Amino acid sequence: MTSPSEQLSLRDGSVLVTGATGGIGRAIVELLSKRGTTVFAAGRSKAALEALVESTSGHVIPLQYDVTDEKSVKEAFRSIQKQQLEPNVGMLVGLVNNAGEMKEAPLLASNMDLLKHQLNVNFLSAYQHMQLASRLMARSRHGAIVNVVSQIGEQGNAGLSAYAASKAALTGATKSLAKELAPIGIRVNAVAPGFIETELTAHYDDAQRERIFSRIALKKAGSAELVAQAIVFLLDDASNYTTGHVLPVDGLFQP
Ligand SMILES: NC(=O)c1ccc[n+]([C@@H]2O[C@H](COP(=O)([O-])OP(=O)(O)OC[C@H]3O[C@@H](n4cnc5c(N)ncnc54)[C@H](OP(=O)(O)O)[C@@H]3O)[C@@H](O)[C@H]2O)c1
């Protein structure tokens, strides 16, 4: 007999990816599209979303909103709820909370607004997305959520305490929600990238890169494509006995 969680596959359903116009986001959209999955691609910039749809061969549906705007997030899910019933879209079977921002801010020079902003972008928005996605997935008793956290949230980094706290909060929610949502067929995992070449890390100069690479066992940066492969594995039924885990994609980061 087929269990509810085996009735829908990644290929038949749709996946929402936030931060879809960023480095890791574009790689996730590309990979899912190649596999025949419909992707709801969420981003803030209309032009960047249009360019993404143009450059991807698969079925990509753009959703333009700021992940910290609670009303817009609800509106986006209402749109997904309607569109998922269309035969060429398919039920929402996956969510990737990938949108994120990293602000350097040593404690003595920081302020509460910056801390709140980091928590809003990296944690609270992801939490709201998990709640709304789970309500849709609960109906088919099938779904996989992947949160993009960070090695900095696992191990800490001077000057990045607000960012680290926001990512550590998301890791904690991942582990708790995996237990809470397992009975209704929803898996929740996280991927923790180390140093990945994207716009987020583009400001590091050669000297800073050398210092960082000296602390990585594999002595180099990772690519957005490698992170996307780990995320798609955790969305896919190939990992349907894995939940509540954090998968590092970091070349073995050594603090
Ligand atoms: N690169 C790394 O080394 C690294 C390491 C560990 C974890 N990560 C995590 O990986 C994720 C993706 O990062 P990335 O490296 O691909 O960086 P990126 O290229 O800067 O992409 C970040 C994405 O998040 C979006 N975003 C930020 N704030 C948003 C908001 N308020 N509403 C909607 N979208 C928002 C950005 O949209 P806009 O284009 O509109 O700004 C962008 O598409 C992030 O969560 C990051 O913390 C990255």
The ligand as an ORCA input file, in Angstrom:
! r2SCAN-3c Opt
* xyz 0 1
  N      27.183     32.786      0.407
  C      27.569     32.234      1.548
  O      28.770     32.069      1.795
  C      26.548     31.774      2.552
  C      27.002     31.064      3.661
  C      26.086     30.616      4.612
  C      24.735     30.875      4.445
  N      24.318     31.567      3.351
  C      22.873     31.828      3.237
  O      22.423     31.432      1.964
  C      21.269     32.177      1.614
  C      21.419     32.709      0.192
  O      22.526     33.591      0.158
  P      23.395     33.893     -1.144
  O      24.784     33.562     -0.818
  O      22.766     33.328     -2.349
  O      23.318     35.494     -1.117
  P      22.722     36.539     -2.141
  O      23.220     36.249     -3.505
  O      22.975     37.860     -1.541
  O      21.148     36.208     -2.119
  C      20.337     36.563     -1.045
  C      18.917     36.612     -1.544
  O      18.037     36.938     -0.460
  C      17.137     37.935     -0.896
  N      16.632     38.770      0.185
  C      17.323     39.425      1.148
  N      16.482     40.139      1.914
  C      15.244     39.906      1.421
  C      13.953     40.381      1.774
  N      13.752     41.217      2.817
  N      12.882     39.955      1.053
  C      13.057     39.124      0.004
  N      14.249     38.654     -0.397
  C      15.322     39.045      0.310
  C      17.951     38.777     -1.863
  O      17.087     39.511     -2.679
  P      17.542     40.877     -3.380
  O      18.266     40.424     -4.627
  O      16.244     41.569     -3.657
  O      18.434     41.617     -2.423
  C      18.705     37.689     -2.612
  O      17.930     37.167     -3.644
  C      21.137     33.267      2.669
  O      20.153     32.890      3.610
  C      22.501     33.298      3.332
  O      22.462     33.743      4.667
  C      25.180     32.016      2.393
*
